[in-house]
Amino acid sequence: MINGDLSARLADARGRLINELSSAVTDWGGQVPEDPGVAELAVLLEDVAARLHTITSSTRAELAGAVSHLRAADRLGGLLAVTLWHLGQALQQAATLPGIQDPTTAPGEPEPQAC
């Protein structure tokens, strides 16, 4: 299944990135909880960046950008989960309507033709 493979690869990539960020925060003197989330890592990275006095302003700007992106990823992750739940609910409800055979076809869109 293509979606299952993609989901597994994305989960693996996310896990690797979380581990790399956790290692960086630990290397810079931060204490990372056992199973940190993206939002927790953003806070930890921001705290570490504020305490580091030996970094350049460009490095500090890069860290601030990373914190901003982590916060955006956290918000998007929550939004995506809610959106997918609502989509699933809509498809379930559409499947129970009379005369609806394929709820994935948009109104006004021609029905898919069998080859």
Sine and cosine of phi, psi and omega as CSV:
sin_phi,cos_phi,sin_psi,cos_psi,sin_omega,cos_omega
0.00,0.00,0.79,-0.61,-0.07,-1.00
-0.91,0.40,-0.73,0.69,-0.03,-1.00
-0.89,0.46,-0.64,0.77,0.03,-1.00
-0.90,0.44,-0.67,0.74,0.03,-1.00
-0.90,0.44,-0.69,0.72,0.00,-1.00
-0.90,0.44,-0.69,0.72,0.02,-1.00
-0.88,0.48,-0.66,0.75,0.01,-1.00
-0.91,0.42,-0.67,0.74,0.01,-1.00
-0.91,0.42,-0.65,0.76,0.03,-1.00
-0.91,0.41,-0.65,0.76,0.03,-1.00
-0.90,0.44,-0.65,0.76,0.04,-1.00
-0.89,0.45,-0.71,0.70,0.00,-1.00
-0.90,0.44,-0.67,0.75,0.04,-1.00
-0.88,0.48,-0.70,0.71,0.01,-1.00
-0.87,0.49,-0.68,0.73,0.02,-1.00
-0.89,0.45,-0.69,0.73,0.00,-1.00
-0.91,0.41,-0.65,0.76,0.05,-1.00
-0.87,0.49,-0.69,0.73,0.02,-1.00
-0.89,0.45,-0.68,0.73,0.01,-1.00
-0.89,0.45,-0.69,0.72,0.02,-1.00
-0.91,0.42,-0.64,0.76,0.03,-1.00
-0.88,0.48,-0.68,0.74,0.02,-1.00
-0.90,0.44,-0.67,0.74,0.01,-1.00
-0.89,0.46,-0.71,0.71,0.00,-1.00
-0.89,0.46,-0.67,0.74,0.02,-1.00
-0.90,0.43,-0.69,0.73,0.02,-1.00
-0.87,0.50,-0.52,0.86,-0.03,-1.00
-1.00,-0.01,0.14,0.99,0.10,-0.99
0.99,-0.16,0.06,1.00,0.03,-1.00
-1.00,0.09,0.33,-0.94,0.07,-1.00
-0.93,-0.38,0.88,-0.47,-0.08,-1.00
-0.98,-0.19,0.75,-0.67,0.08,-1.00
-0.90,0.44,0.24,-0.97,-0.11,-0.99
-0.87,0.50,-0.68,0.73,-0.03,-1.00
-0.78,-0.63,0.97,0.23,-0.10,-0.99
-0.96,0.28,0.52,-0.85,0.14,-0.99
-1.00,-0.09,0.09,-1.00,-0.03,-1.00
-0.89,0.45,-0.67,0.74,-0.01,-1.00
-0.91,0.42,-0.64,0.77,0.04,-1.00
-0.89,0.46,-0.67,0.75,0.02,-1.00
-0.90,0.43,-0.58,0.81,0.04,-1.00
-0.88,0.48,-0.72,0.70,0.01,-1.00
-0.90,0.44,-0.72,0.69,0.00,-1.00
-0.88,0.47,-0.69,0.73,0.00,-1.00
-0.91,0.42,-0.64,0.77,0.04,-1.00
-0.90,0.43,-0.68,0.73,0.03,-1.00
-0.89,0.46,-0.70,0.71,0.00,-1.00
-0.89,0.45,-0.69,0.72,-0.02,-1.00
-0.88,0.47,-0.58,0.82,0.01,-1.00
-0.94,0.35,-0.49,0.87,-0.03,-1.00
-1.00,0.06,-0.33,0.94,-0.03,-1.00
-0.97,0.23,0.85,-0.53,-0.03,-1.00
-0.96,-0.28,-0.13,0.99,-0.09,-1.00
-0.98,-0.20,0.23,0.97,-0.02,-1.00
-0.98,-0.21,0.40,-0.92,0.00,-1.00
-0.98,0.20,0.26,-0.97,0.02,-1.00
-0.91,0.42,-0.54,0.84,0.03,-1.00
-0.93,0.36,-0.60,0.80,0.06,-1.00
-0.92,0.40,-0.66,0.75,0.04,-1.00
-0.88,0.47,-0.63,0.77,0.04,-1.00
-0.91,0.41,-0.64,0.77,0.05,-1.00
-0.89,0.45,-0.67,0.75,0.04,-1.00
-0.90,0.44,-0.65,0.76,0.05,-1.00
-0.89,0.46,-0.63,0.77,0.07,-1.00
-0.90,0.44,-0.65,0.76,0.02,-1.00
-0.90,0.44,-0.66,0.75,0.04,-1.00
-0.88,0.48,-0.71,0.71,0.01,-1.00
-0.87,0.49,-0.69,0.72,0.01,-1.00
-0.93,0.38,-0.60,0.80,0.05,-1.00
-0.90,0.44,-0.66,0.75,0.02,-1.00
-0.91,0.42,-0.64,0.77,0.04,-1.00
-0.91,0.42,-0.66,0.75,0.03,-1.00
-0.89,0.45,-0.62,0.78,0.03,-1.00
-0.90,0.44,-0.72,0.70,0.02,-1.00
-0.90,0.43,-0.68,0.73,-0.01,-1.00
-0.90,0.43,-0.66,0.75,0.01,-1.00
-0.85,0.52,-0.70,0.72,0.03,-1.00
-0.92,0.40,-0.67,0.74,0.01,-1.00
-0.90,0.43,-0.67,0.75,0.00,-1.00
-0.89,0.46,-0.67,0.74,0.01,-1.00
-0.88,0.47,-0.70,0.71,0.00,-1.00
-0.91,0.41,-0.68,0.73,-0.01,-1.00
-0.88,0.47,-0.70,0.71,0.01,-1.00
-0.91,0.42,-0.60,0.80,0.05,-1.00
-0.89,0.46,-0.72,0.69,0.01,-1.00
-0.89,0.45,-0.63,0.77,0.05,-1.00
-0.88,0.47,-0.70,0.71,0.04,-1.00
-0.87,0.50,-0.68,0.73,0.03,-1.00
-0.89,0.46,-0.68,0.73,0.00,-1.00
-0.89,0.45,-0.67,0.74,0.01,-1.00
-0.91,0.41,-0.62,0.78,0.04,-1.00
-0.91,0.43,-0.68,0.73,0.01,-1.00
-0.93,0.38,-0.64,0.77,0.01,-1.00
-0.90,0.43,-0.55,0.84,-0.02,-1.00
-0.92,0.38,-0.39,0.92,-0.02,-1.00
-1.00,-0.01,-0.13,0.99,0.00,-1.00
-0.96,0.27,0.63,-0.78,0.02,-1.00
-0.91,0.42,0.66,-0.76,0.05,-1.00
0.99,0.14,0.08,1.00,0.02,-1.00
-0.98,-0.19,0.92,-0.39,0.05,-1.00
-0.99,-0.14,-0.66,0.75,-0.07,-1.00
-0.75,-0.66,0.99,-0.11,-0.06,-1.00
-0.94,0.34,-0.06,1.00,0.00,-1.00
-1.00,0.06,-0.13,0.99,0.03,-1.00
-1.00,0.02,0.83,-0.56,-0.02,-1.00
-0.95,0.32,0.51,-0.86,0.05,-1.00
-0.84,0.54,0.69,-0.72,0.01,-1.00
0.99,0.11,-0.15,0.99,0.01,-1.00
-1.00,0.02,0.69,-0.72,0.00,-1.00
-0.91,0.41,0.54,-0.84,0.05,-1.00
-0.90,0.44,0.59,-0.81,0.03,-1.00
-0.89,0.45,0.66,-0.75,-0.01,-1.00
-1.00,-0.03,0.68,-0.74,0.07,-1.00
-0.96,0.27,0.65,-0.76,-0.02,-1.00
-0.99,0.13,0.00,0.00,0.00,0.00
